[in-house]
Amino acid sequence: MNSVSAVFLCGVLALAATVAEAQNPMRIRGTISSVDGDLLMVKTREGRDVKIELDPKVTFAYPKALKTADLKPGAALGLVAVPGPDGKLVARGMQVFPADRGLPNEGHRPFDFEPNSSMINAVVSGAVELGKGREVTLTYKGGSQIVVVPENTPVVMYVEGDRTLLKPGEYVYIQAGMNNDGKIITSRVQVSKDGVRPPQ
């Protein structure tokens, strides 16, 4: 391979990597710094300042606090978990999906909440009371998991809201992508309210 071909190949590979990265959704967690029309400035939990454009069809939601006692058989939920000292999965936070919504993205997959964390979207098929909390069995297509849910684990259900939720100091969880101009854009913002934060 001559030098020209090598340079061309490197350029193609770099472009492909950039396109792939742009197509992968990104998750942004942090505190709102400012709101200016359709521009949202967020200080991420990693300390970066990120500018996010709001899609014209953007929707908003805030978390309403529930209790671990609400995790009854038949409930559909999304749960963030990490391995505990004994190897059992331990819940870090979860959202209960409304009964009329069904179960989105069913399954068990790696997640970026913290090292070794995973996301489980499943239905509660069993629950056992523990000394402080409970142990739930989650069932999804192709498998099941038993997860320990400490009593202080954040449990929420999202309530649809509007743009007035966006205030400096509120905490957000945003899944975003890149538009054709290379700017970060989102069509969904989940934002804290009354001290209750998105648990993802």
Secondary structure as UniProt FT lines:
FT   HELIX           3..23
FT   STRAND          26..36
FT   TURN            37..38
FT   STRAND          39..44
FT   TURN            45..46
FT   STRAND          49..65
FT   HELIX           68..70
FT   TURN            73..74
FT   STRAND          76..83
FT   TURN            85..86
FT   STRAND          89..96
FT   TURN            99..101
FT   STRAND          107..110
FT   TURN            115..116
FT   STRAND          118..130
FT   TURN            131..132
FT   STRAND          133..140
FT   TURN            141..142
FT   STRAND          143..150
FT   TURN            151..152
FT   STRAND          155..161
FT   HELIX           163..165
FT   TURN            168..169
FT   STRAND          171..178
FT   TURN            180..181
FT   STRAND          184..191
FT   TURN            194..195
//
